[in-house]
Amino acid sequence: MSRSGRPAPSPSSAASSASALPGPGLGLLTALLAALLAAYGPSLGGEFLWDDAGHVTHPGLQSWSGLLRIWFEPGATQQYYPLLHTAFWLEHHLWGDAPLGYRLINLAWHAASAWLIVALLRRLALPGALLAGFIFALHPVAVESVAWITEQKNTLSTLFYLLAALAWLRFEDDRTPSRYARASAWFVAALLTKSVTATLPAALLVLAWWRRGRLTWREDVRPLLPWLVVGAGAGLFTAWFERTGIGAEGSDFALGAVERGLLAGRLVWFYVGTLAWPAQLAFFYPRWAIDASAIWPYLFPAAAFALVSLLAWQARRRRGPLAAALLFGGTVFPALGFVDIYPFVFSYAADHFQYLASISAFAAAAAAGTVLAREANAKLAWFRPRVAAAVVLVTLGLLTWRQAGHYVDNITLYRATLERNPDSWIAHHNLATELAARGEAADALVHARRALALKPDSPEVLNTLADLLARSGRAAEALPLLERALQRQPRYAQAENTRGIALVALERREEAVARFERAIALRPDLAEAHFNLGQVRAERGEFSAALPSFARTVQLQPDHAGAELNWGLALAVLGRWPEARPHFERALVLEPDSAALHQAYGRALLAAALPDEAIGRFREALRLEPGLPGLHHDLATALQLVGRAAEARAHALEASRRP
């Protein structure tokens, strides 16, 4: 029997009727793309956000050998999703480090998935297929996945997931090996992009039950067994890597079985709520305390169980609602707390966790809404279903436009987050680091202290606050914080590096060298520790010993202008001017507007008996920053050497007027 009580059509007749449905037209596709560009317009010109740098291909992986490492060296990338990082690798070769390219491709994957949803639902002969696709495209809960470059793992894996689902439905038409192979290839592509797509075979079994009212071993279960095994393997590997490679372990993940059940119940309803009322979305949601001794947390799983039981009872007449609930719950299951994932340190909930699961919810809502709208249209002459749908989509588009505006840069994103979640320790922490990078040290300290008050046991927060104090002349206050950080995380390379910085500020350079060396031993790829070690050695006159540190810094971070400059200075002091010059030039390419860099290069040119060239560097520095200390004196010296005494006296006089 069908979900309406009538005899179910055979698979072949269902496929025939589905294929007879009109496909989406070019005009509607154009309208979808235009709507998406408008809705996401505020974010398209934005910068890289938070951990985007950990996903976009870093210099060490940009070569062909780097591509091999992406595939065959787990740990070379932040997560082992080799197809995702191959996409990032290709994108880097297309447009380099321009954020716009990555943002547009994310939007393209999202648009393609929306269109595939329409095709998939039409093949299933579900009412409201076009509406469901547009809701998915324009719903603001998708903004986190689309406007955040890191989440290309979501947009691209969903595209492969939907292609695999469509290919599977085509395989069901004739059961040919070629179609099975094609569907399997798309499924493997999805897994290699993000392992949450391992839920697809279970979803296909739910769809088979919904369409035919039963499951058979031969037709339904057995063909999907390889998918289930491969999917389970991918999921287990990701769970292991989250724990051992990323750090999803420790006190922040110490939940018992009962607490995890309570968390799952609350998360399901939270996600349903944000889909139904997406007005207060946040990048970091509050991290709930799960109290198994209280009564009210049990209401969430109890309500979920009661709803599923009711839908199961009604499934004798209508299978659709239960199928939708199973699809949503099953797809979001990997993020419900039964498996530890690192973002749980910040919050148990995140919009991108339900990006894929939202498809079933939107499909169910669009189908029910379409049926109800048709009935209302038949009874109420004034009711217009298309007008109602347009109102819904415009409202969603406006909410998305507002939400996308938060994803312009980190400071905007974190401030918007704190407006909706003032007690987010990670938002305060990240905002502190951003403000410090922009020279707003006083405000940065305020947010770092607030982060520590909210998360007093966090080594990352302790290190950030200590770094701010050390760089603002309060290194003595920084050391106790770093000791606390290292007590909690003894192998924390960043804290060792910061301790070295504080010791340098306290003129304890011998101890600082040991800290930098310890940081490098813990993390050989920590570019800043290599740079700081080179600096200390150069300050102690150990220029030859400093050279390998600067070389390693540049190898790890090719855009490190400070390392290029100091490398050049060390070579110049050692009398190796022909080797030094290219490093000065490279530093200028990286930071052409740095007056201090032009001045340093000019002084090196002056020491190399090249006063004419030095004058050019000093004049450029003067143009960029007229008040730079010592600049007029440097220029006066160079002018005097080339016999331009009058100009030299003028600059010497100006130098005497300045402190």
C-alpha positions as CSV (number, residue, x, y, z in Angstrom):
1,M,0.0,0.0,0.0
2,S,1.1,3.6,-0.7
3,R,1.4,6.2,2.0
4,S,-2.1,7.4,1.1
5,G,-3.6,3.9,1.4
6,R,-3.7,3.1,-2.4
7,P,-1.7,0.3,-4.0
8,A,1.9,1.4,-4.4
9,P,3.2,1.7,-8.0
10,S,5.9,-0.7,-9.1
11,P,9.4,0.8,-9.2
12,S,9.4,0.8,-13.0
13,S,6.1,2.6,-13.3
14,A,7.1,5.1,-10.6
15,A,10.3,5.8,-12.5
16,S,8.4,6.2,-15.7
17,S,6.0,8.7,-14.2
18,A,8.9,10.6,-12.5
19,S,10.8,10.9,-15.7
20,A,7.7,12.3,-17.4
21,L,7.7,15.2,-14.9
22,P,8.9,18.5,-16.4
23,G,12.5,19.3,-15.4
24,P,13.5,22.7,-13.9
25,G,13.9,25.3,-16.6
26,L,16.7,27.7,-17.3
27,G,14.6,30.6,-16.3
28,L,14.1,29.2,-12.8
29,L,17.8,28.3,-12.5
30,T,18.7,31.9,-13.4
31,A,16.2,33.2,-10.8
32,L,17.7,30.9,-8.2
33,L,21.3,32.1,-8.9
34,A,20.2,35.8,-8.9
35,A,18.4,35.3,-5.6
36,L,21.5,33.6,-4.1
37,L,23.8,36.3,-5.3
38,A,21.5,39.0,-3.8
39,A,21.0,37.1,-0.5
40,Y,24.7,36.4,0.0
41,G,25.9,39.7,-1.5
42,P,27.1,41.2,1.9
43,S,29.5,38.3,2.4
44,L,31.0,37.8,-1.0
45,G,33.7,40.5,-0.6
46,G,34.6,39.3,2.8
47,E,38.0,38.1,4.2
48,F,39.1,34.7,5.3
49,L,37.5,33.8,8.6
50,W,38.7,32.0,11.8
51,D,40.2,28.7,10.7
52,D,39.9,29.2,7.0
53,A,43.7,29.3,6.8
54,G,43.8,25.7,8.2
55,H,41.7,24.5,5.3
56,V,42.8,26.6,2.3
57,T,45.9,24.9,0.9
58,H,49.0,26.1,2.8
59,P,52.3,26.6,1.1
60,G,53.7,23.2,2.0
61,L,51.0,21.4,0.1
62,Q,50.7,23.6,-3.0
63,S,53.0,21.5,-5.2
64,W,52.3,18.2,-6.9
65,S,54.1,16.4,-4.1
66,G,51.8,18.3,-1.7
67,L,48.8,16.9,-3.5
68,L,50.2,13.4,-2.9
69,R,50.6,14.2,0.8
70,I,46.9,15.3,0.9
71,W,45.9,11.8,-0.2
72,F,48.5,9.6,1.4
73,E,49.5,11.4,4.6
74,P,46.8,11.7,7.3
75,G,47.6,14.8,9.3
76,A,49.0,16.8,6.4
77,T,45.6,18.6,6.4
78,Q,43.5,19.6,9.4
79,Q,41.1,16.7,8.7
80,Y,41.6,13.7,6.4
81,Y,39.1,14.7,3.6
82,P,41.4,14.3,0.6
83,L,38.8,15.1,-2.1
84,L,37.9,18.3,-0.3
85,H,41.5,19.3,0.0
86,T,42.1,18.4,-3.6
87,A,39.3,20.8,-4.5
88,F,41.0,23.5,-2.3
89,W,44.3,22.6,-4.1
90,L,42.8,23.2,-7.5
91,E,41.1,26.4,-6.4
92,H,44.4,27.8,-5.1
93,H,45.9,27.2,-8.5
94,L,43.0,29.0,-10.1
95,W,42.8,32.1,-8.0
96,G,45.5,31.9,-5.3
97,D,44.6,33.4,-2.0
98,A,41.7,35.5,-3.2
99,P,38.7,34.9,-0.8
100,L,36.2,35.9,-3.4
101,G,36.9,32.8,-5.5
102,Y,36.4,30.4,-2.6
103,R,33.2,32.2,-1.6
104,L,31.8,32.1,-5.1
105,I,32.6,28.4,-5.5
106,N,30.9,27.6,-2.1
107,L,27.8,29.5,-3.4
108,A,28.0,27.5,-6.7
109,W,28.1,24.2,-4.9
110,H,25.1,25.3,-2.7
111,A,23.1,26.4,-5.8
112,A,23.9,23.1,-7.5
113,S,22.7,21.1,-4.5
114,A,19.5,23.1,-4.3
115,W,18.9,22.3,-8.0
116,L,19.6,18.6,-7.4
117,I,17.1,18.6,-4.5
118,V,14.5,19.7,-7.0
119,A,15.4,17.0,-9.4
120,L,15.5,14.3,-6.6
121,L,12.1,15.3,-5.1
122,R,10.5,15.4,-8.6
123,R,11.8,12.0,-9.3
124,L,10.2,10.9,-6.0
125,A,7.0,12.6,-7.2
126,L,6.9,14.6,-4.0
127,P,4.7,17.8,-4.0
128,G,6.5,21.1,-3.6
129,A,9.9,20.0,-5.0
130,L,10.7,23.4,-6.5
131,L,9.7,25.2,-3.3
132,A,11.9,22.8,-1.2
133,G,14.9,23.5,-3.4
134,F,14.4,27.3,-3.0
135,I,13.9,27.0,0.7
136,F,17.1,25.1,1.0
137,A,18.9,27.7,-1.1
138,L,17.7,30.7,0.8
139,H,17.2,29.5,4.4
140,P,19.6,31.4,6.7
141,V,20.7,28.3,8.6
142,A,22.8,27.5,5.5
143,V,24.8,30.8,5.8
144,E,27.4,29.3,8.1
145,S,28.1,26.5,5.5
146,V,28.0,28.8,2.5
147,A,29.7,32.0,3.7
148,W,32.4,30.3,5.7
149,I,35.1,28.9,3.4
150,T,36.0,26.2,5.8
151,E,32.6,24.6,5.3
152,Q,33.2,23.8,1.7
153,K,33.3,20.3,3.1
154,N,29.6,20.7,3.7
155,T,28.6,22.3,0.3
156,L,30.7,20.0,-1.8
157,S,30.0,16.7,0.1
158,T,26.2,17.5,-0.1
159,L,26.5,17.9,-3.9
160,F,28.2,14.4,-4.1
161,Y,25.6,13.0,-1.6
162,L,22.7,14.2,-3.8
163,L,24.4,12.9,-7.0
164,A,24.8,9.5,-5.3
165,A,21.2,9.5,-4.3
166,L,19.9,10.3,-7.8
167,A,22.3,7.8,-9.3
168,W,20.9,5.2,-6.9
169,L,17.3,5.8,-7.8
170,R,18.4,5.4,-11.5
171,F,20.1,2.1,-10.5
172,E,16.8,0.9,-9.1
173,D,15.2,1.3,-12.5
174,D,17.2,-1.5,-14.2
175,R,19.8,-2.8,-11.6
176,T,22.7,-2.6,-14.1
177,P,26.3,-2.9,-12.8
178,S,27.3,0.3,-14.5
179,R,24.7,2.3,-12.7
180,Y,25.6,0.7,-9.4
181,A,29.2,1.6,-10.0
182,R,28.3,5.2,-10.9
183,A,26.2,5.6,-7.7
184,S,29.0,4.0,-5.6
185,A,31.6,6.4,-7.1
186,W,29.5,9.4,-6.1
187,F,29.0,8.0,-2.6
188,V,32.8,7.4,-2.1
189,A,33.4,11.0,-3.4
190,A,31.0,12.2,-0.7
191,L,32.8,10.3,2.0
192,L,36.2,11.6,0.9
193,T,34.8,15.1,1.2
194,K,33.0,14.7,4.6
195,S,32.2,11.5,6.4
196,V,28.9,12.7,7.7
197,T,27.6,11.6,4.3
198,A,28.0,8.0,5.6
199,T,24.3,8.3,6.6
200,L,23.2,8.1,2.9
201,P,22.7,4.3,2.7
202,A,20.4,4.4,5.7
203,A,18.5,7.3,4.2
204,L,18.1,5.3,1.0
205,L,16.6,2.4,3.0
206,V,14.2,4.8,4.6
207,L,13.2,6.1,1.2
208,A,12.7,2.6,-0.1
209,W,10.4,1.8,2.8
210,W,8.5,5.0,2.3
211,R,8.0,4.3,-1.4
212,R,7.1,0.7,-1.2
213,G,5.9,0.1,2.3
214,R,8.5,-2.7,3.0
215,L,12.1,-3.6,2.7
216,T,13.5,-6.7,1.1
217,W,16.9,-8.2,1.6
218,R,17.6,-8.9,-2.1
219,E,16.4,-5.7,-3.6
220,D,17.0,-3.1,-0.9
221,V,19.4,-4.2,1.9
222,R,22.0,-6.4,0.2
223,P,23.0,-3.9,-2.5
224,L,23.6,-1.3,0.1
225,L,25.7,-3.4,2.5
226,P,29.0,-2.4,0.9
227,W,28.0,1.2,1.3
228,L,27.0,0.7,4.9
229,V,30.4,-1.0,5.6
230,V,32.4,1.7,3.8
231,G,30.4,4.5,5.5
232,A,30.8,3.0,8.9
233,G,34.6,2.7,8.3
234,A,34.8,6.3,7.2
235,G,32.8,7.5,10.2
236,L,34.9,5.5,12.7
237,F,38.1,6.8,11.1
238,T,36.9,10.4,11.4
239,A,35.9,9.8,15.1
240,W,39.4,8.4,15.8
241,F,41.1,11.3,14.0
242,E,38.9,13.9,15.8
243,R,40.1,12.4,19.1
244,T,43.8,11.7,18.4
245,G,44.6,14.2,15.7
246,I,42.5,17.2,16.5
247,G,42.1,16.9,20.3
248,A,38.4,15.8,20.9
249,E,39.2,14.4,24.3
250,G,39.6,15.5,27.9
251,S,37.3,17.0,30.5
252,D,35.2,18.9,27.9
253,F,34.0,15.6,26.5
254,A,33.5,13.8,29.8
255,L,29.8,12.9,29.3
256,G,28.2,9.7,30.4
257,A,25.7,7.7,28.4
258,V,22.7,9.4,30.2
259,E,24.1,12.8,29.6
260,R,24.7,12.1,25.9
261,G,21.1,10.9,25.5
262,L,19.8,14.1,27.1
263,L,22.1,16.2,24.9
264,A,20.9,14.4,21.8
265,G,17.2,15.0,22.7
266,R,17.9,18.7,23.3
267,L,19.9,19.1,20.1
268,V,17.2,17.6,17.9
269,W,14.6,20.0,19.1
270,F,17.1,22.9,19.0
271,Y,17.8,22.2,15.3
272,V,14.1,21.8,14.5
273,G,13.5,25.2,16.3
274,T,16.2,27.0,14.3
275,L,14.8,25.7,11.0
276,A,11.3,26.8,12.0
277,W,12.3,30.2,13.5
278,P,15.8,31.2,12.2
279,A,15.8,34.7,13.7
280,Q,18.6,34.4,16.3
281,L,21.3,32.3,14.6
282,A,24.8,32.6,15.9
283,F,28.3,31.4,15.0
284,F,28.8,30.1,18.5
285,Y,25.7,29.1,20.5
286,P,25.7,28.8,24.3
287,R,27.3,25.6,25.5
288,W,24.6,24.0,27.7
289,A,25.3,22.3,31.0
290,I,23.9,18.8,30.9
291,D,22.5,18.0,34.3
292,A,21.2,14.5,34.6
293,S,20.0,15.1,38.2
294,A,17.3,17.6,37.0
295,I,14.0,16.6,35.6
296,W,13.5,19.1,32.8
297,P,16.3,17.8,30.5
298,Y,14.5,14.5,30.2
299,L,11.6,16.3,28.5
300,F,13.5,16.7,25.3
301,P,14.2,13.0,24.5
302,A,10.9,12.1,25.9
303,A,9.1,14.4,23.5
304,A,11.2,13.1,20.6
305,F,10.4,9.5,21.6
306,A,6.7,10.3,21.9
307,L,6.6,12.0,18.5
308,V,8.3,9.2,16.7
309,S,6.0,6.7,18.4
310,L,3.0,8.7,17.3
311,L,4.3,8.9,13.7
312,A,5.1,5.1,13.8
313,W,1.5,4.4,14.8
314,Q,0.2,6.7,12.0
315,A,2.5,5.1,9.5
316,R,-0.1,2.4,8.8
317,R,-2.0,5.1,6.9
318,R,0.7,7.7,6.1
319,R,4.4,6.8,6.0
320,G,5.6,10.2,4.9
321,P,5.8,12.0,8.3
322,L,7.7,9.1,10.0
323,A,10.1,8.9,7.0
324,A,10.8,12.6,7.2
325,A,11.5,12.3,11.0
326,L,13.8,9.3,10.5
327,L,15.7,11.0,7.6
328,F,16.2,14.2,9.7
329,G,17.2,12.4,12.9
330,G,19.4,9.8,11.1
331,T,21.2,12.4,9.1
332,V,21.9,14.7,12.0
333,F,22.8,11.7,14.3
334,P,26.6,12.1,13.9
335,A,26.4,15.5,15.5
336,L,24.1,14.7,18.4
337,G,26.8,14.0,20.9
338,F,27.2,10.2,20.8
339,V,30.5,10.8,19.0
340,D,33.0,13.4,20.2
341,I,33.8,16.2,17.8
342,Y,36.2,19.0,18.6
343,P,33.7,21.9,18.2
344,F,31.9,20.6,21.3
345,V,34.6,22.5,23.2
346,F,32.9,25.7,22.1
347,S,29.2,24.6,21.8
348,Y,27.2,21.4,21.3
349,A,25.2,23.1,18.5
350,A,26.2,24.6,15.2
351,D,24.3,25.6,12.1
352,H,26.6,23.7,9.8
353,F,25.9,20.4,11.7
354,Q,22.4,20.3,10.3
355,Y,23.1,21.6,6.7
356,L,22.6,18.1,5.2
357,A,19.8,17.0,7.5
358,S,17.8,20.1,6.7
359,I,17.0,18.8,3.3
360,S,14.5,16.3,4.6
361,A,12.9,18.9,6.8
362,F,12.5,21.3,4.0
363,A,11.2,18.6,1.7
364,A,8.6,17.6,4.2
365,A,7.6,21.2,5.0
366,A,7.3,22.1,1.3
367,A,5.3,19.0,0.5
368,A,2.9,19.6,3.4
369,G,2.7,23.3,2.6
370,T,2.0,22.7,-1.0
371,V,-0.9,20.3,-0.2
372,L,-2.4,22.6,2.3
373,A,-2.0,25.6,0.0
374,R,-3.9,23.7,-2.8
375,E,-6.7,22.9,-0.4
376,A,-6.8,26.5,0.8
377,N,-6.9,27.7,-2.8
378,A,-9.8,25.5,-3.5
379,K,-11.8,26.8,-0.5
380,L,-10.7,30.5,-0.5
381,A,-10.9,32.4,-3.7
382,W,-8.5,35.1,-2.5
383,F,-5.7,32.7,-1.4
384,R,-2.8,32.5,-3.9
385,P,-0.3,29.7,-3.2
386,R,2.4,31.3,-5.3
387,V,2.1,34.6,-3.4
388,A,2.3,32.7,-0.1
389,A,5.4,30.9,-1.3
390,A,7.0,34.1,-2.5
391,V,6.4,35.7,0.9
392,V,8.1,32.8,2.6
393,L,11.1,32.9,0.2
394,V,11.5,36.6,0.4
395,T,11.5,36.5,4.2
396,L,14.1,33.8,4.2
397,G,16.2,35.7,1.7
398,L,16.1,38.8,3.8
399,L,17.1,36.8,6.9
400,T,20.0,35.3,4.9
401,W,21.1,38.7,3.7
402,R,21.2,39.9,7.3
403,Q,23.1,36.8,8.5
404,A,25.5,36.9,5.6
405,G,26.5,40.4,6.6
406,H,28.1,38.9,9.7
407,Y,30.6,36.9,7.6
408,V,32.6,39.8,6.2
409,D,35.5,39.6,8.6
410,N,36.4,38.1,11.9
411,I,35.8,41.2,14.0
412,T,32.3,41.7,12.5
413,L,31.5,37.9,13.0
414,Y,32.7,37.8,16.6
415,R,30.9,41.0,17.6
416,A,27.7,39.7,16.1
417,T,28.2,36.5,17.9
418,L,28.6,38.2,21.3
419,E,25.5,40.3,20.7
420,R,23.5,37.0,20.7
421,N,25.7,35.0,23.0
422,P,27.6,37.4,25.4
423,D,29.1,34.5,27.4
424,S,30.9,32.8,24.5
425,W,34.4,32.4,25.7
426,I,35.7,31.4,22.3
427,A,34.2,34.5,20.7
428,H,35.8,36.8,23.3
429,H,39.1,34.9,22.8
430,N,39.1,35.1,19.0
431,L,38.0,38.8,19.1
432,A,41.0,39.5,21.4
433,T,43.4,38.0,19.0
434,E,41.9,39.9,16.1
435,L,42.0,43.2,17.9
436,A,45.6,42.6,19.0
437,A,46.6,41.9,15.4
438,R,45.1,45.3,14.4
439,G,47.0,47.1,17.1
440,E,44.0,47.6,19.5
441,A,45.8,46.1,22.5
442,A,43.6,47.7,25.2
443,D,40.4,46.3,23.8
444,A,42.1,43.0,23.1
445,L,43.0,42.7,26.8
446,V,39.5,43.3,27.9
447,H,38.2,40.5,25.8
448,A,41.0,38.2,26.7
449,R,40.3,38.7,30.4
450,R,36.6,38.1,29.8
451,A,37.5,34.9,28.0
452,L,39.6,33.7,30.9
453,A,36.9,34.5,33.4
454,L,34.5,32.3,31.3
455,K,37.0,29.5,30.6
456,P,39.7,29.7,33.4
457,D,41.2,26.3,32.5
458,S,41.8,26.9,28.8
459,P,45.5,26.7,27.8
460,E,44.7,28.7,24.6
461,V,43.1,31.5,26.5
462,L,45.9,31.6,29.1
463,N,48.4,31.7,26.3
464,T,46.6,34.5,24.4
465,L,46.3,36.7,27.5
466,A,50.0,36.1,28.4
467,D,51.0,37.0,24.8
468,L,49.1,40.3,25.0
469,L,50.7,41.1,28.3
470,A,54.2,40.2,27.2
471,R,53.8,42.4,24.1
472,S,52.5,45.4,26.0
473,G,55.4,45.6,28.5
474,R,53.9,43.4,31.2
475,A,56.0,40.3,30.7
476,A,56.3,39.5,34.4
477,E,52.5,39.1,34.6
478,A,52.6,36.8,31.6
479,L,54.9,34.1,33.0
480,P,52.5,32.8,35.7
481,L,49.7,32.5,33.2
482,L,52.0,30.5,30.9
483,E,53.0,28.2,33.7
484,R,49.3,27.5,34.3
485,A,48.8,26.8,30.6
486,L,51.7,24.4,30.5
487,Q,50.6,22.6,33.6
488,R,47.3,21.9,31.9
489,Q,48.9,21.1,28.5
490,P,52.6,20.2,29.0
491,R,53.2,19.8,25.2
492,Y,51.7,23.1,24.2
493,A,54.2,24.5,21.7
494,Q,52.5,27.9,21.4
495,A,52.7,28.5,25.2
496,E,56.4,27.6,25.1
497,N,56.9,30.1,22.2
498,T,55.0,32.8,24.2
499,R,57.1,32.1,27.3
500,G,60.2,32.7,25.1
501,I,58.8,36.1,24.0
502,A,58.1,37.0,27.7
503,L,61.7,36.0,28.7
504,V,63.1,38.1,25.9
505,A,61.1,41.1,27.1
506,L,62.7,40.5,30.6
507,E,66.2,40.4,29.1
508,R,66.5,36.7,29.9
509,R,67.6,35.6,26.4
510,E,69.5,32.5,27.4
511,E,66.3,31.1,28.9
512,A,64.3,32.3,25.9
513,V,66.5,30.3,23.5
514,A,65.6,27.1,25.5
515,R,61.9,27.9,25.3
516,F,62.0,28.5,21.6
517,E,63.9,25.3,21.0
518,R,61.4,23.4,23.2
519,A,58.5,24.9,21.1
520,I,60.2,23.7,17.9
521,A,60.8,20.3,19.3
522,L,57.1,20.0,20.1
523,R,56.0,21.5,16.8
524,P,58.7,21.6,14.1
525,D,56.3,23.4,11.8
526,L,55.7,26.4,14.2
527,A,57.1,29.2,12.0
528,E,57.0,31.9,14.7
529,A,59.2,29.8,17.0
530,H,61.8,29.5,14.4
531,F,61.6,33.2,13.7
532,N,61.9,34.1,17.3
533,L,64.8,31.8,17.8
534,G,66.6,33.4,14.9
535,Q,65.9,36.9,16.2
536,V,67.3,36.1,19.7
537,R,70.4,34.6,18.1
538,A,70.9,37.6,15.9
539,E,70.5,40.0,18.9
540,R,73.2,38.1,20.6
541,G,75.5,38.5,17.6
542,E,75.2,34.9,16.6
543,F,74.3,35.7,13.0
544,S,75.6,32.5,11.4
545,A,73.5,30.5,13.9
546,A,70.5,32.7,13.1
547,L,70.5,32.0,9.4
548,P,69.0,28.4,9.5
549,S,66.1,29.7,11.7
550,F,65.2,32.4,9.2
551,A,65.5,30.0,6.3
552,R,63.2,27.5,8.0
553,T,60.7,30.2,8.8
554,V,60.5,31.2,5.2
555,Q,60.2,27.6,4.1
556,L,57.2,27.1,6.5
557,Q,55.7,30.6,5.8
558,P,56.8,32.0,2.5
559,D,55.0,35.3,3.1
560,H,56.9,36.1,6.3
561,A,58.4,39.5,5.5
562,G,60.1,39.8,8.9
563,A,62.0,36.6,8.3
564,E,63.1,37.7,4.9
565,L,64.3,41.0,6.3
566,N,66.2,39.5,9.2
567,W,67.7,36.9,6.9
568,G,68.9,39.7,4.7
569,L,70.3,41.7,7.7
570,A,72.1,38.7,9.0
571,L,73.8,38.0,5.7
572,A,74.7,41.7,5.3
573,V,76.4,41.8,8.7
574,L,78.3,38.7,7.7
575,G,79.5,40.5,4.6
576,R,77.6,38.4,2.2
577,W,75.8,41.2,0.4
578,P,75.1,39.5,-2.9
579,E,73.2,36.8,-1.0
580,A,71.5,39.4,1.3
581,R,70.0,41.7,-1.4
582,P,67.4,39.2,-2.8
583,H,66.0,38.8,0.8
584,F,65.5,42.5,1.2
585,E,63.8,42.7,-2.2
586,R,61.5,39.8,-1.4
587,A,60.6,41.5,1.9
588,L,59.7,44.6,0.0
589,V,57.5,42.6,-2.4
590,L,55.6,41.1,0.6
591,E,55.2,44.5,2.5
592,P,55.8,47.3,0.0
593,D,54.1,49.9,2.4
594,S,56.3,49.2,5.4
595,A,58.3,52.3,6.2
596,A,60.4,50.5,8.8
597,L,61.3,47.8,6.2
598,H,62.5,50.5,3.7
599,Q,64.5,52.2,6.4
600,A,66.2,48.9,7.4
601,Y,67.0,48.1,3.8
602,G,68.4,51.6,3.4
603,R,70.7,51.2,6.4
604,A,71.9,47.9,5.0
605,L,72.6,49.6,1.6
606,L,74.4,52.4,3.4
607,A,76.6,49.9,5.3
608,A,77.3,48.2,1.9
609,A,78.7,51.5,0.6
610,L,75.7,52.0,-1.7
611,P,74.5,55.5,-0.6
612,D,72.6,56.4,-3.8
613,E,70.4,53.3,-3.5
614,A,70.0,54.0,0.2
615,I,68.7,57.5,-0.5
616,G,65.9,56.0,-2.5
617,R,64.9,53.6,0.3
618,F,65.0,56.4,2.9
619,R,62.9,58.8,0.7
620,E,60.3,56.1,0.2
621,A,60.2,55.5,4.0
622,L,59.8,59.2,4.5
623,R,56.8,59.3,2.1
624,L,55.2,56.4,3.9
625,E,55.8,57.5,7.5
626,P,57.5,61.0,7.9
627,G,57.8,60.6,11.7
628,L,59.7,57.4,11.7
629,P,62.5,57.7,14.3
630,G,66.0,58.2,13.0
631,L,64.9,58.5,9.4
632,H,65.9,62.1,8.8
633,H,69.3,61.4,10.4
634,D,69.8,58.3,8.1
635,L,68.9,60.4,5.0
636,A,71.2,63.2,6.1
637,T,74.1,60.7,6.4
638,A,73.4,59.2,2.9
639,L,73.1,62.6,1.3
640,Q,76.4,63.8,2.9
641,L,78.2,60.8,1.4
642,V,77.1,61.6,-2.1
643,G,78.1,65.3,-1.8
644,R,74.6,66.8,-1.4
645,A,75.6,68.9,1.6
646,A,72.7,71.4,1.5
647,E,70.0,68.7,1.5
648,A,72.0,66.8,4.2
649,R,72.0,69.8,6.5
650,A,68.3,70.3,6.1
651,H,67.5,66.7,7.1
652,A,70.1,66.9,9.9
653,L,68.3,70.0,11.2
654,E,65.0,68.3,11.0
655,A,66.5,65.3,12.8
656,S,67.6,67.6,15.7
657,R,64.1,68.9,16.1
658,R,62.7,65.5,16.6
659,P,62.9,63.5,19.9
